[in-house]
Amino acid sequence: MDKQVTVLESIIGDVAVALYQQWYNALPIEERTEDAIAGLKRNSEEVTFFVIQMFMNKFNEAAEELKNKD
């Protein structure tokens, strides 16, 4: 059975890939080992999830505050 990917999961995946590519491009060629590349991939996924989750939490808090002001 195919796993359905939500819009949010798709966005997180796209951002993680873009972040990984930025970090990979900045890494000197002589430092591009398998371990370094695997670490970049893992870190880009974790950082992307953290940042998007934090953004969503802050956004929802601000929306609640605005809603409660009325």
Secondary structure, DSSP 4 states (H G I P E B T S, - for coil): -PPP--HHHHHHHHHHHHHHHHHHHHS-GGG--HHHHHHHHHHHHHHHHHHHHHHHHHHHHHHHHHHHH-
